[in-house]
């Protein structure tokens, strides 16, 4: 049997303040009521939670182990209640993706969605790890992979080709970049999250993968590696939707014709339980249509 929710709330407040008096003030009850609630909780659990000293409280060892889970449970209840009470016309949609895709592709398009759906506030959050929808306040995400994630609905968004890019000023007469073999004379820029990119591309180009093991520069995100390439620090591995705007603007060039199609791509994902909710469905449909047209759209 679960213990009293009222008692657990009194315990969490008293443990946070280390005071029955301040806990009572926070919960708008009397100090006597807090004492009774905690005493009853201790009886239900069959153990003491507080060591009562002269004008001071201390948690027992058992209470110290119990408290983090209680705090987490109340925080989850608070978040769930906030979501339940939030009216649909004031909905907040939190979308997670990588910083590179957000900056290079998504942010240039999302304003048109906001114009078409002013009642949905889109919040973009970035991370390098896979979102844990059960623990993080995220509604949906754009993930790179093969579309198989347990418990998630995954809708195909777009493919991604992979090829080297560099600053137009990097090749020189002494150190040209006319053929893939010329990479042996240049610094390769790596991304720690996609360590195998260079090896895969070098294999497709018919070059030894040992070139990828030469001393180069490694960055934690592809966005940083691409910026380093624009600064002329070396050659980075580009992906279509991360470099197309910089190539169009002349900040980057693709020196070779060898393009490696990926056997994976970007997917729009959301938990199966919420994937059909109106705000998620609207944004998913809009995002997929936007990727197909290659332009920001309003519908």
C-alpha positions, 0 to 999 in steps of 0.5 A: 500500500502506498503511504499517505500523499499528504504525509509525503508532501509534509515530509518533503517540505520539512526535509527541504526546510529542516523545520516543521514551522517553515514547512507548515507555513509553506503548506498553509497548515499548522505546525501541529498538523505537520507533526501529525502527518509526519508521525502517521507517515512514520507509522505507515513506513514502520521507521523514523524519518527525523531525529528530533533534537533541541530546536533542530531536526536531522534526517535519519539514514533511511530518510536520506535515501528516501528523500530524492525519490520523493522529490522527483515524484512530486516534480513529475506530478507538478510537470504533468499537472502543468501540461494538463492545465495548459490550454491548447491555444497557449500550447508550448511545443518543445523540439529537440535536435542537434545544435548544428541542424538547428542553426544551419537548417531548422531556425531559418524555417521555423518562423513561418510555422509560428506565423501560421500557428500563432497559438503554438509557441515553438521552443528549440532545445539542442543536445548531443544525446538522444532525448529521454522523453520520459524524463525531459520536457521535450515533445518531439525531436529530429533524430539521425538514424534508421528510424527504429526507436522503441516506443517512438513514432518515427516519420522520415524527414530527409536524406543526407549526403556526406562529402568534404568541404573547406574554405575556398581560400584553403587550396593553393598552388603548393597544396591543391585540392584537385583530387581526393589524394591531395587530402594527405597534405591537408589537416582533416577536421573531425567531429567526436560524435561522428568519428567514422565519417572520414573513414567511410568517405575515404573508403568510398573514394578508394583511399586508405582509411589510415589518412583519417588517423593522421593528426588533425583537429577534433571538435565536439560538434559538427557546427564547430568543425564547419566553422573551423573549415570556413576559417581555413583550418582544414577540411571538414566532413559536410552533410548536405543540410548543414553546409548547403547554405554556406556553399551557396554563400561562398563560405565553403566549397566541395572540392571533390565529386565523390559524395557518399549517400548515407544509409540513414537519415533524419526522422521526426520522432515523438512518443507513441502516446502523444504523437497524434496530439494536435500541436505535434501533428501540425509541426510534424506535417509542416516540417516534412512538407518544408523538407520536401519543398526545400523552402520555408512554408506557411501551411 
